[in-house]
Amino acid sequence: MKTLVSPCLALVVATGLSLSVPGAAPAQSLFAPYLVVNDKVITQYELAQRTRFLTLLGAPGDVAEQARKALIDDKLRLDAAELVGIKATDKQIRDGMDEFASRADMTGEQFVAELGKAGVDAETFRDFVEAGLIWRELVRAKFGDQARPTEVAVD
């Protein structure tokens, strides 16, 4: 009897695994590359998440196209910042998330919880904030001196 149970169990497990494989394929396609920008991948999942995020923010027009363009811009901005060694710390990102959420009278944690209820990953919001912070820092580093003219330049 013991020898019959083991082959039966093996058959059940093998059948279960073979039936689960087709279900796994769509999940993998979400993380398949959608676009590659300077060796940085944008996945189908990132695009879907950014589209949902922008929709929740009330972005007008073709939100999917806006999400696609924004993700491309983010990858280019991150590349540019990386070239000059600019990175955001975890604290800066948390503070940026709090600042963004404060526009909706929430903390960053509350905002992330509300996004989660609507199907938006916390990482999507974090990536959005990080790209914005890094870009601002890069612009400050590059053009900050020009934005603060001397008394002589003003005269």
C-alpha positions as CSV (number, residue, x, y, z in Angstrom):
1,M,0.0,0.0,0.0
2,K,2.9,2.3,0.8
3,T,4.3,2.0,-2.6
4,L,1.0,2.8,-4.2
5,V,0.5,6.0,-2.2
6,S,3.9,7.4,-3.2
7,P,3.3,7.1,-7.0
8,C,-0.2,8.4,-6.6
9,L,1.1,11.3,-4.6
10,A,3.8,12.0,-7.2
11,L,1.2,11.9,-9.9
12,V,-1.0,14.4,-8.0
13,V,1.9,16.7,-7.4
14,A,3.1,16.5,-11.0
15,T,-0.5,17.2,-12.3
16,G,-0.8,20.1,-9.9
17,L,2.5,21.6,-11.0
18,S,1.7,21.2,-14.7
19,L,-1.7,22.9,-14.2
20,S,-0.1,25.7,-12.3
21,V,2.5,26.5,-15.0
22,P,0.0,28.2,-17.4
23,G,-1.3,30.3,-14.5
24,A,2.3,31.4,-13.8
25,A,2.9,32.7,-17.3
26,P,0.8,35.8,-17.1
27,A,2.5,36.8,-13.8
28,Q,5.8,36.5,-15.5
29,S,4.7,38.6,-18.5
30,L,3.9,41.5,-16.1
31,F,7.6,41.6,-15.2
32,A,8.8,41.2,-18.8
33,P,10.6,44.2,-20.2
34,Y,8.2,46.7,-21.8
35,L,11.0,49.1,-22.8
36,V,14.7,49.4,-22.2
37,V,16.1,52.9,-21.7
38,N,19.9,53.1,-21.4
39,D,20.1,49.6,-20.1
40,K,17.4,50.3,-17.5
41,V,14.3,48.1,-17.9
42,I,10.7,49.4,-17.7
43,T,8.4,46.4,-17.1
44,Q,4.7,45.9,-18.0
45,Y,4.1,46.0,-14.2
46,E,5.8,49.4,-13.8
47,L,3.7,50.8,-16.6
48,A,0.5,49.4,-15.2
49,Q,1.3,50.7,-11.7
50,R,2.3,54.2,-12.9
51,T,-0.8,54.4,-15.0
52,R,-3.0,53.4,-12.0
53,F,-1.1,55.9,-9.8
54,L,-1.5,58.8,-12.3
55,T,-5.2,57.9,-12.7
56,L,-5.7,58.1,-8.9
57,L,-4.0,61.5,-8.9
58,G,-6.5,62.6,-11.5
59,A,-4.2,63.1,-14.4
60,P,-6.1,64.2,-17.5
61,G,-5.8,62.9,-21.0
62,D,-4.2,59.7,-22.1
63,V,-2.9,58.5,-18.7
64,A,-1.2,55.4,-20.1
65,E,0.8,57.5,-22.6
66,Q,1.7,59.9,-19.8
67,A,2.8,57.0,-17.6
68,R,5.0,55.6,-20.4
69,K,6.6,59.0,-21.0
70,A,7.1,59.6,-17.3
71,L,8.8,56.3,-16.8
72,I,11.1,57.0,-19.7
73,D,11.9,60.4,-18.3
74,D,12.5,58.9,-14.8
75,K,15.0,56.4,-16.2
76,L,16.9,59.1,-18.1
77,R,16.9,61.3,-15.1
78,L,18.2,58.5,-12.8
79,D,20.9,57.8,-15.4
80,A,22.0,61.5,-15.6
81,A,22.1,61.7,-11.8
82,E,24.1,58.5,-11.5
83,L,26.7,59.8,-13.9
84,V,27.5,62.7,-11.5
85,G,27.1,60.6,-8.4
86,I,23.8,62.0,-7.1
87,K,21.7,59.6,-5.0
88,A,18.8,60.1,-2.6
89,T,19.0,58.7,0.9
90,D,16.2,56.7,2.4
91,K,15.5,59.5,4.7
92,Q,15.3,62.0,1.9
93,I,12.9,59.7,0.1
94,R,10.7,59.2,3.2
95,D,10.7,63.0,3.7
96,G,9.7,63.5,0.1
97,M,6.9,60.9,0.4
98,D,5.6,62.7,3.5
99,E,5.8,66.1,1.7
100,F,3.9,64.8,-1.3
101,A,1.3,63.1,0.9
102,S,0.9,66.3,3.0
103,R,-0.8,67.8,-0.1
104,A,-3.7,65.4,0.7
105,D,-3.4,66.1,4.4
106,M,-1.9,62.7,5.1
107,T,1.4,61.3,6.2
108,G,3.5,59.3,3.8
109,E,2.4,56.0,5.5
110,Q,-1.3,57.0,5.3
111,F,-0.9,57.9,1.6
112,V,0.8,54.6,0.9
113,A,-2.0,52.7,2.7
114,E,-4.6,54.5,0.6
115,L,-2.7,53.8,-2.6
116,G,-2.5,50.1,-1.6
117,K,-6.3,50.0,-1.2
118,A,-6.5,51.1,-4.8
119,G,-3.9,48.6,-6.0
120,V,-0.9,50.8,-6.2
121,D,2.3,49.3,-4.8
122,A,4.3,51.4,-2.2
123,E,7.4,51.0,-4.4
124,T,5.6,52.8,-7.3
125,F,5.1,55.8,-5.1
126,R,8.6,55.6,-3.7
127,D,10.1,55.4,-7.2
128,F,8.0,58.4,-8.3
129,V,9.3,60.5,-5.4
130,E,12.9,59.3,-5.7
131,A,13.1,60.3,-9.4
132,G,11.7,63.7,-8.6
133,L,14.1,64.3,-5.8
134,I,17.1,63.2,-7.7
135,W,16.1,65.3,-10.7
136,R,15.7,68.4,-8.5
137,E,19.1,67.8,-6.9
138,L,20.7,67.3,-10.3
139,V,19.2,70.6,-11.6
140,R,20.3,72.4,-8.4
141,A,23.9,71.0,-8.8
142,K,24.1,72.0,-12.4
143,F,22.3,75.4,-12.4
144,G,22.3,76.4,-8.8
145,D,25.0,79.0,-9.2
146,Q,23.2,80.6,-12.1
147,A,20.0,80.8,-10.0
148,R,21.9,82.9,-7.4
149,P,23.3,85.8,-9.3
150,T,25.9,88.1,-7.6
151,E,25.1,91.7,-6.7
152,V,27.3,92.7,-9.7
153,A,25.4,90.5,-12.1
154,V,22.1,92.0,-10.8
155,D,23.4,95.6,-11.3
